[in-house]
Amino acid sequence: MTATDKHQRYYRGHRVILTMALCFFVIGTLHAFLAPRKAKKRPVDNKVYLLHADELRYDMAGPNPDAQIAKGHVAFKHQGAFLSCDSAYFYQGSNSVKAFGHVRFRQGDTLSLTCTRAWYDGEGQMMEARNNVVLKHRKQTLYTDSLNYDRLYEYAYFFNGGKLVDGKSQLSADWGEYHTETRLAKFNYDVQLRTPKNQVSTDTLYYDTRKSRAHVVGQYTSAKGHGKVGPSIIKGENGTITTENAYFNTQNDQAEMFGRSTVVNGPKTITGDTLYYDSKSGNNRGLGNVVFVDNENKNTLTCGEVVYNEHTGMGFATKDALVKDYSQKDTLFMHADTMRIETFNINTDSVYRKVHCYPHMRAFRLDVQAICDSLVFNSQDSCMTMYRDPIVWNGTRQLLGEVIKVYMNDSTIREAHVLGQALSVEAMPDSVHYNQVASHDMFAYFQDGVIRRSDAIGNVKSVYFPVDDKDTTLIGLNYMETDTMRMYLTPERKLHHIWTNKVKATLYPMTQIPPMKLKLESFAWFDALRPVDKDDVFHWRGKAKGTELKSIERHAAPLQQLTL
């Protein structure tokens, strides 16, 4: 044998082995795919027995020569199940029955079926029920006109419309199946689930009758499959949910929604990657890119997580929480690490709320910007209070103090209070000189959202640069000290006149200004901390160490001692 022959023989041998291995692999794969579902073990006795009939005969010349014709109180038995009817064709050879009139099938104490006519195959343990079919299993009842019941695999399915009644809940669909062992049901095409409080519309729904829990999957086609295709719909007393993946409990109104589901409640809408709702406890939770829209009050909230209890009115938002208020001409953007809401006297005429934003609050609007460590808004008096080194900017003006209170009419500023170490700074057009007012407290009053009067009270010090109306050059520096100063402004925010009491003032020409008089002792300019746009509210920049407001210890009231 030559080397070439040996090589070809070796090659053919390996090819045969490879071919055999592939054959075994294919056979194994087909076996895995074609393996039947697990069925109940067949009993030894598989015969259908005729128990009773008022009349029994053969008709060898008729259309059913192989059948025994049974009439009057007909009853059959097969593997523990009983079948009764008015009349029947009994095919003893094929172990099957055609039943007519008042057909009733009973299996154990938990399952019964009634219909007008049926075909029962004892070999395959399959029953085909037609016309006015009613299947009862434990506490559930299924109504349809065409139903097949497979005893071997313990499930029933309908394909021409049906309705499942589970307590006070009703579920209808064009096609569906129900497993009697697991008590799980699946419904397809124009599925409608109605509960005392909700209605679900979808094209695919899984239902666990033991837990009364529905799983809504995919989309819904309106107009009985001929209309517009959109997300599945859950309508309830408190709003409407659109989703393509949600779990819903028909007994306790609990819902779990995934995949960018949306809940609409009147003018309010919430959308999130994951939403949880519990009607009994009132707990609501949203996770993942949550968007809350309030069209009535014209604001939105976006965040990574939000929790709210509708019974108590308590909740919070965190993870890049951002509020957008578009009730005014320009949109206000406000961010804080955490936003928390409290509701008082809920469900009464005296209800009011408090919103807490902390820490690292930053806000931006084209005409106003602000930062502080924490903020509280009280709807009872429409007051927004800023704590711990608050700063507010308006154009070229900067305002700061220990606490800043802003009172609103709807979303329009009515008045503002700066309490403790108040300082107002305005940058002049040359960006070198600054108008400044420092006092213990300051009060500003607005008309139609425009400041018209400002009061400085307590140890007032002022640096002001008058401007020549002809060429807008600076005339000099007016330094003033007083106990109270009131400034009136025009609708264009220009100074109209000033009123003071017991004033001490000096006017320095521009060439004779002492360097120490250019700025007040408490002067500070924090323009670098100012939010520059809506995205900058997420980037916290606090005051540098040493530039924070000094902690001033307040004098306590003297203690009074009573002599006995």
C-alpha positions in Angstrom: 0.0 0.0 0.0 1.4 3.3 -1.0 1.6 6.4 1.2 -1.1 8.1 -0.9 -3.5 5.1 -0.3 -2.8 5.2 3.4 -3.5 8.9 3.5 -6.8 8.6 1.6 -7.9 5.7 3.8 -7.0 7.7 6.9 -9.0 10.7 5.5 -12.1 8.5 4.7 -12.1 7.1 8.2 -12.0 10.4 9.8 -14.8 11.7 7.5 -17.0 8.8 8.4 -16.4 9.5 12.1 -17.2 13.2 11.6 -20.4 12.4 9.7 -21.6 10.0 12.4 -20.9 12.6 15.0 -22.9 15.2 13.1 -25.8 12.8 12.7 -25.9 12.1 16.4 -25.8 15.8 17.1 -28.7 16.5 14.7 -30.8 13.7 16.1 -30.1 14.9 19.7 -31.1 18.5 18.7 -34.3 17.4 16.9 -35.2 15.3 19.9 -34.8 18.3 22.2 -36.9 20.5 20.0 -39.6 17.9 19.2 -39.8 16.4 22.7 -43.5 16.6 23.8 -44.6 18.6 26.8 -44.9 16.8 30.1 -48.3 15.2 30.4 -50.0 13.2 33.0 -49.2 9.5 33.1 -51.9 7.5 31.3 -53.8 5.0 33.5 -53.9 1.4 32.5 -57.7 1.4 31.7 -58.2 4.0 29.0 -61.7 3.0 27.9 -64.8 5.2 27.7 -67.7 3.4 29.4 -71.4 4.0 28.7 -73.1 4.1 32.1 -76.7 4.7 31.1 -79.1 5.5 28.3 -82.8 5.3 28.1 -82.5 4.0 24.5 -79.5 2.4 22.8 -79.4 1.1 19.2 -77.3 0.7 16.0 -78.2 2.1 12.6 -76.0 0.1 10.2 -77.6 1.8 7.2 -77.4 5.3 8.6 -74.7 8.0 8.3 -72.8 6.6 11.4 -72.7 2.8 11.0 -69.8 2.5 13.5 -71.7 4.4 16.3 -74.0 3.3 19.0 -76.9 5.7 19.2 -77.7 6.6 22.8 -80.8 8.7 23.8 -82.3 9.9 27.0 -80.3 10.6 30.1 -77.1 9.5 28.5 -74.0 9.2 30.8 -70.4 8.2 30.2 -67.4 7.7 32.4 -63.7 8.0 31.5 -60.8 7.9 33.9 -62.6 9.5 36.8 -64.5 12.1 34.7 -68.2 12.0 33.8 -70.0 13.1 30.7 -73.8 13.4 30.4 -76.1 14.7 27.6 -79.5 14.2 25.9 -78.1 12.0 23.1 -74.9 10.8 21.8 -73.0 8.8 19.2 -70.7 6.4 21.0 -67.8 5.1 18.9 -66.6 2.2 21.0 -64.0 1.2 18.4 -62.2 4.6 18.5 -63.0 5.2 22.1 -64.8 8.5 21.4 -68.2 10.2 21.9 -70.2 12.8 20.0 -72.6 14.4 22.6 -75.7 16.6 21.9 -78.0 18.6 24.0 -77.4 19.8 27.6 -73.9 18.4 27.6 -72.2 18.4 31.0 -68.7 17.3 31.8 -67.5 16.9 35.3 -63.9 16.2 36.6 -63.5 15.9 40.3 -64.9 18.5 42.6 -63.2 21.5 41.0 -64.0 21.4 37.3 -67.2 21.3 35.3 -68.1 22.1 31.7 -71.5 22.6 30.0 -72.3 23.2 26.3 -74.8 22.4 23.6 -72.6 19.8 21.7 -69.2 18.3 22.1 -66.7 15.7 20.8 -64.7 13.7 23.3 -61.7 11.6 22.3 -60.8 9.1 25.0 -57.5 8.2 23.4 -56.2 11.7 23.3 -58.2 12.8 26.3 -59.4 15.8 24.3 -62.8 17.5 24.5 -64.1 19.9 21.8 -67.0 21.8 23.2 -69.2 24.0 21.1 -72.1 26.5 21.6 -72.8 28.2 24.9 -69.7 26.7 26.6 -69.3 27.4 30.3 -66.2 26.1 32.0 -66.0 26.4 35.8 -62.8 25.7 37.7 -62.7 26.5 41.4 -63.7 30.2 41.6 -63.2 31.0 37.9 -65.7 30.7 35.1 -64.9 30.8 31.4 -67.6 31.6 28.8 -67.2 31.0 25.1 -68.7 29.3 22.0 -65.7 27.2 21.0 -63.4 25.6 23.5 -61.0 22.7 23.4 -60.1 21.0 26.7 -57.0 18.9 26.8 -57.2 16.6 29.9 -53.7 15.2 29.2 -51.9 18.5 29.5 -54.6 20.1 31.7 -55.4 23.2 29.8 -58.3 24.6 27.8 -58.2 27.1 25.0 -60.7 29.1 23.0 -60.2 30.7 19.6 -63.5 32.5 18.7 -63.9 35.0 21.6 -64.3 34.3 25.3 -64.7 35.8 28.7 -63.2 34.8 32.1 -64.9 35.8 35.3 -62.7 35.9 38.4 -64.7 37.3 41.3 -65.5 40.9 40.5 -63.0 40.9 37.6 -63.9 40.1 34.0 -61.5 39.3 31.2 -62.4 39.0 27.6 -60.3 38.3 24.4 -60.5 36.8 20.9 -58.2 34.0 21.8 -57.0 32.5 25.1 -55.9 29.5 27.0 -56.3 28.4 30.7 -54.2 25.8 32.5 -56.3 24.1 35.2 -53.2 22.8 37.1 -51.2 26.0 37.3 -54.4 28.2 37.0 -52.5 30.4 34.7 -54.2 32.0 31.7 -53.0 33.7 28.5 -55.2 35.9 26.3 -54.5 37.5 22.9 -56.1 40.0 20.6 -58.4 42.7 21.8 -58.0 41.7 25.5 -60.2 43.7 27.9 -59.8 43.2 31.7 -62.4 45.0 33.8 -62.2 45.3 37.6 -64.4 47.5 39.9 -61.8 50.3 39.6 -59.9 49.7 36.4 -60.0 48.6 32.8 -57.1 47.1 30.9 -56.9 47.1 27.1 -54.1 45.1 25.4 -53.3 42.5 22.8 -51.4 40.1 25.1 -52.1 39.4 28.7 -51.0 36.7 31.2 -53.3 36.2 34.2 -52.6 34.3 37.4 -56.0 33.4 38.8 -54.5 32.3 42.2 -53.0 35.7 42.8 -55.4 37.8 40.7 -52.3 39.2 39.0 -52.2 40.3 35.4 -49.1 40.7 33.2 -49.7 43.2 30.4 -47.3 42.7 27.5 -46.8 44.6 24.3 -49.2 46.9 22.4 -52.9 47.4 21.9 -54.7 47.7 18.6 -57.9 49.8 19.1 -61.2 49.3 17.2 -61.1 45.5 17.7 -57.8 45.1 15.9 -58.6 47.6 13.0 -57.6 50.8 14.6 -54.4 52.6 15.7 -51.6 50.5 17.3 -50.2 52.0 20.5 -49.1 51.0 24.0 -51.4 48.9 26.2 -53.8 51.0 28.3 -54.9 50.7 32.0 -57.7 53.1 32.9 -58.5 53.7 36.5 -60.3 56.1 38.9 -57.1 58.2 39.3 -55.9 58.3 35.8 -54.7 56.3 32.7 -51.6 54.2 32.3 -49.9 53.5 29.0 -47.4 50.7 29.1 -45.9 47.8 27.1 -44.8 45.8 30.2 -46.7 45.9 33.5 -48.0 43.7 36.3 -51.3 44.6 37.8 -53.2 43.1 40.7 -57.0 43.2 40.3 -57.7 42.7 44.0 -55.5 45.3 45.7 -54.8 47.7 42.8 -51.1 47.2 42.9 -49.1 47.9 39.7 -45.6 47.5 38.6 -44.7 49.1 35.2 -41.5 48.8 33.2 -40.1 50.1 29.9 -41.0 53.8 29.9 -44.5 53.5 31.1 -46.7 56.7 31.6 -49.4 57.6 34.1 -51.7 60.4 33.3 -53.9 61.9 36.1 -55.8 64.9 34.7 -53.2 67.7 34.0 -50.4 65.7 35.6 -48.2 63.0 33.9 -45.4 60.9 35.1 -43.1 58.7 32.9 -40.3 56.4 34.0 -38.3 53.4 33.2 -39.9 51.7 36.3 -43.0 52.8 38.1 -44.7 51.2 41.2 -48.2 52.0 42.4 -50.1 50.7 45.5 -53.6 52.0 45.9 -54.1 50.7 49.4 -51.0 52.2 50.9 -50.9 55.1 48.6 -47.2 54.5 47.9 -45.9 55.5 44.4 -42.3 55.1 43.2 -40.5 55.9 40.0 -37.0 54.9 39.0 -34.9 55.6 36.0 -35.2 58.9 34.0 -38.4 59.9 35.7 -40.3 62.8 34.1 -43.2 64.5 36.0 -45.3 67.1 34.1 -47.8 69.4 35.8 -49.6 71.2 33.0 -51.9 73.0 35.5 -49.1 74.7 37.4 -46.8 74.7 34.3 -43.8 72.9 35.8 -41.9 69.6 35.4 -39.7 67.5 37.5 -37.0 65.2 36.2 -34.9 62.9 38.4 -33.5 59.4 38.7 -35.8 58.4 41.6 -39.0 59.8 43.1 -41.2 58.5 45.9 -44.6 59.8 46.9 -47.5 58.8 49.1 -50.8 60.1 47.9 -52.5 59.4 51.3 -50.0 61.4 53.4 -48.8 63.8 50.7 -45.2 63.0 51.6 -42.4 62.3 49.1 -39.0 63.1 47.8 -37.0 63.2 44.5 -33.3 62.6 44.1 -30.6 61.6 41.6 -30.1 64.7 39.4 -33.5 66.2 40.4 -34.4 69.2 38.3 -37.5 71.4 38.4 -38.5 73.4 35.4 -41.1 76.2 35.9 -42.4 77.6 32.7 -45.3 79.7 34.1 -43.4 82.9 33.3 -42.0 84.2 30.1 -38.7 82.5 30.7 -38.3 79.0 32.1 -36.8 78.6 35.6 -34.4 75.7 36.2 -33.8 74.6 39.8 -31.7 71.7 41.0 -30.8 70.2 44.4 -29.4 66.9 45.6 -32.7 66.1 47.2 -36.2 67.6 46.9 -38.7 66.7 49.6 -42.4 67.5 49.9 -44.6 67.6 53.0 -48.4 68.0 52.9 -50.4 69.3 55.9 -54.2 69.1 56.5 -54.5 66.9 53.4 -57.9 66.4 51.9 -59.2 69.5 53.7 -59.9 73.1 52.7 -56.9 74.3 54.7 -54.3 72.0 52.9 -50.9 73.4 52.3 -47.5 72.1 51.4 -43.8 72.6 52.1 -41.1 71.8 49.5 -37.5 71.3 50.8 -34.6 71.5 48.4 -31.2 70.5 49.9 -28.2 70.6 49.8 -26.6 72.5 46.9 -29.6 74.3 45.5 -28.8 76.2 42.3 -31.4 78.0 40.1 -31.2 79.6 36.7 -33.5 81.8 34.7 -32.4 84.4 32.1 -33.3 87.3 34.4 -32.4 85.8 37.8 -30.0 83.2 39.2 -29.6 81.9 42.8 -27.6 79.5 44.9 -27.9 78.4 48.6 -27.4 75.3 50.7 -31.1 74.7 51.3 -34.4 76.2 50.3 -38.0 75.8 51.6 -41.2 76.8 49.8 -44.4 77.1 51.9 -47.6 77.2 49.9 -49.5 78.5 53.0 -48.0 82.0 52.6 -46.4 81.5 49.2 -43.0 82.1 50.8 -39.7 80.7 49.5 -36.9 80.8 52.1 -33.2 80.4 51.3 -30.8 79.3 54.0 -27.0 79.2 54.5 -25.1 81.7 52.4 -27.9 82.4 49.9 -27.0 84.6 46.9 -29.3 86.0 44.2 -28.3 87.7 41.0 -30.4 89.9 38.8 -28.6 91.3 35.8 -25.6 93.1 37.2 -27.0 93.1 40.7 -26.0 90.6 43.5 -27.9 90.2 46.7 -26.8 88.1 49.7 -27.5 87.7 53.4 -27.9 85.1 56.2 -31.5 84.3 55.1 -33.5 85.4 52.0 -37.3 85.2 51.9 -39.2 85.6 48.7 -43.0 86.0 48.7 -44.9 85.1 45.6 -48.2 85.8 43.9 -48.7 82.7 41.8 -45.2 82.6 40.2 -44.6 86.3 40.3 -42.4 87.9 43.0 -44.4 90.2 45.4 -41.7 91.1 47.9 -38.3 89.9 49.2 -36.6 90.0 52.6 -32.9 89.7 53.2 -32.3 89.1 56.9 -29.0 89.4 58.6 -25.7 90.7 57.1 -27.6 92.0 54.0 -25.5 93.1 51.1 -26.6 94.5 47.7 -23.9 95.0 45.0 -24.4 96.4 41.5 -21.6 96.2 39.0 -21.1 99.4 37.0 -20.7 99.2 33.2 -17.0 99.6 33.5 -16.8 96.4 35.6 -14.5 98.2 38.0 -16.8 100.2 40.3 -19.7 98.9 42.3 -22.8 100.4 43.9 -23.1 98.9 47.3 -25.6 98.8 50.2 -25.0 97.0 53.4 -27.4 96.8 56.4 -28.8 94.5 58.9 -31.9 93.7 56.9 -33.3 94.6 53.5 -36.8 94.6 52.0 -37.7 94.8 48.3 -41.2 95.4 47.0 -42.3 94.5 43.4 -45.1 95.4 41.0 -45.9 93.0 38.2 -42.6 91.3 38.9 -40.6 94.5 38.7 -38.8 95.9 41.8 -40.2 99.4 42.6 -39.0 100.1 46.2 -36.1 98.8 48.4 -35.7 99.4 52.1 -32.4 99.0 54.1 -32.8 99.0 57.9 -30.2 98.9 60.7 -26.6 100.2 60.4 -27.0 101.1 56.8 -23.8 101.9 54.8 -23.9 102.8 51.1 -21.4 103.4 48.3 -23.1 105.0 45.3 -21.6 106.3 42.0 -23.8 109.0 40.5 -23.8 109.1 36.6 -23.8 112.1 34.4 -26.9 111.8 32.2 -25.2 113.6 29.3 -22.2 111.4 28.7 -22.8 108.5 31.3 -19.5 109.2 33.0 -19.2 108.7 36.8 -19.5 112.0 38.7 -18.0 110.7 41.9 -18.5 108.4 45.0 -21.3 109.2 47.4 -20.6 107.5 50.8 -23.5 107.5 53.2 -24.3 106.1 56.7 -27.8 106.1 58.2 -30.2 104.0 60.2 -32.8 103.6 57.5 -32.7 104.2 53.7 -35.5 103.8 51.2 -34.9 103.8 47.4 -37.7 104.2 44.8 -37.2 102.9 41.3 -38.9 103.5 38.0 -40.6 100.6 36.0 -37.3 100.5 34.0 -35.5 99.8 37.3 -33.7 103.1 37.4 -33.2 105.0 40.6 -36.0 107.7 41.1 -35.1 109.1 44.5 -33.8 108.1 47.9 -35.2 108.8 51.3 -33.1 108.6 54.5 -33.3 109.5 58.1 -30.3 111.1 60.1 -27.9 110.7 57.3 -24.1 111.1 57.3 -22.9 111.5 53.7 -19.8 112.5 51.8 -19.4 113.0 48.1 -15.9 112.4 46.7 -15.0 113.5 43.2 -13.6 110.6 41.1 -10.0 111.9 41.4 -10.2 112.3 45.1 -11.7 109.0 46.3 -9.8 107.4 49.2 -8.9 103.8 48.2 -10.5 102.4 51.4 -13.8 104.1 50.4 -14.2 102.3 47.1 -15.6 99.2 48.8 -17.5 98.6 52.0 -15.9 96.4 54.6 -18.4 93.6 53.9 -18.1 93.9 50.1 -18.0 90.5 48.3 -18.5 89.7 44.6 -19.3 86.1 43.8 -19.9 86.2 40.1 -17.8 83.1 39.6 -20.4 81.1 41.6 -23.3 82.2 39.4 -25.1 79.6 37.2 -24.5 80.5 33.6 -27.1 78.3 31.9 -29.7 75.6 32.6 -27.1 72.8 32.5 -24.8 74.6 35.0 -27.3 74.2 37.8 -25.9 70.6 38.2 -22.4 71.9 38.9 -22.1 73.0 42.5 -19.6 75.8 43.3 -19.7 77.0 46.8 -17.9 79.9 48.5 -14.2 79.6 49.1 -13.1 78.9 52.6 -13.0 82.2 54.6 -15.5 84.0 52.4 -18.6 82.6 54.1 -20.8 84.9 56.1 -19.6 85.2 59.7 -21.6 83.6 62.4 -23.0 86.4 64.6 -24.0 85.4 68.1 -27.3 87.0 69.0 -27.7 88.5 72.4 -30.0 86.4 74.5 -32.8 88.1 76.5 -31.8 88.6 80.2 -33.1 86.0 82.6 -35.6 87.3 85.1 -35.6 86.1 88.6 -38.7 86.1 90.7 -38.2 86.8 94.4 -40.5 85.0 96.7 
